[in-house]
Amino acid sequence: MKINNMIISPNHWLSWGKYAVISLAICIGVILLVRFLYWIIKKKKEKRKNERK
């Protein structure tokens, strides 16, 4: 019976919602960070190519 109460209770869903939002925010943050670093590396490579010319 305790398991059913946990599933039905709104507090349980709120706590799961918090974890879902936090994990989603972390994923988005990591993706943006990787893209930003990749963009910086690309810019540096372009500068090096220009210097060689």
VOVEXGU-862748 format. One record per residue (C-alpha): x, y, z; residue in one letter. Coordinates in nm, 3 decimals, padded with zeros to 5 digits. Layout:
ATOM       x       y       z residu
ATOM       X       Y       Z      a
...
This chain:
ATOM       x       y       z residu
ATOM  00.000  00.000  00.000      m
ATOM  00.289  00.240  00.074      k
ATOM  00.411  00.220 -00.288      i
ATOM  00.065  00.323 -00.421      n
ATOM  00.056  00.625 -00.187      n
ATOM  00.399  00.736 -00.313      m
ATOM  00.294  00.716 -00.677      i
ATOM -00.032  00.906 -00.617      i
ATOM  00.106  01.179 -00.386      s
ATOM  00.179  01.511 -00.564      p
ATOM  00.491  01.569 -00.350      n
ATOM  00.648  01.259 -00.504      h
ATOM  00.583  01.393 -00.857      w
ATOM  00.714  01.739 -00.760      l
ATOM  01.040  01.589 -00.636      s
ATOM  01.073  01.386 -00.958      w
ATOM  00.994  01.701 -01.156      g
ATOM  01.274  01.889 -00.979      k
ATOM  01.523  01.613 -01.062      y
ATOM  01.406  01.607 -01.425      a
ATOM  01.442  01.987 -01.460      v
ATOM  01.786  01.986 -01.294      i
ATOM  01.915  01.701 -01.513      s
ATOM  01.772  01.870 -01.824      l
ATOM  01.939  02.201 -01.728      a
ATOM  02.273  02.022 -01.677      i
ATOM  02.244  01.850 -02.017      c
ATOM  02.166  02.180 -02.194      i
ATOM  02.450  02.354 -02.007      g
ATOM  02.699  02.085 -02.108      v
ATOM  02.587  02.096 -02.473      i
ATOM  02.617  02.477 -02.484      l
ATOM  02.958  02.463 -02.316      l
ATOM  03.087  02.204 -02.566      v
ATOM  02.954  02.406 -02.861      r
ATOM  03.112  02.725 -02.721      f
ATOM  03.451  02.555 -02.673      l
ATOM  03.429  02.403 -03.023      y
ATOM  03.353  02.751 -03.165      w
ATOM  03.657  02.901 -02.984      i
ATOM  03.885  02.623 -03.114      i
ATOM  03.751  02.679 -03.467      k
ATOM  03.817  03.054 -03.441      k
ATOM  04.175  02.992 -03.320      k
ATOM  04.240  02.752 -03.610      k
ATOM  04.111  03.013 -03.857      e
ATOM  04.346  03.274 -03.707      k
ATOM  04.644  03.037 -03.744      r
ATOM  04.555  02.975 -04.110      k
ATOM  04.540  03.350 -04.174      n
ATOM  04.879  03.401 -04.005      e
ATOM  05.042  03.141 -04.231      r
ATOM  04.932  03.333 -04.541      k
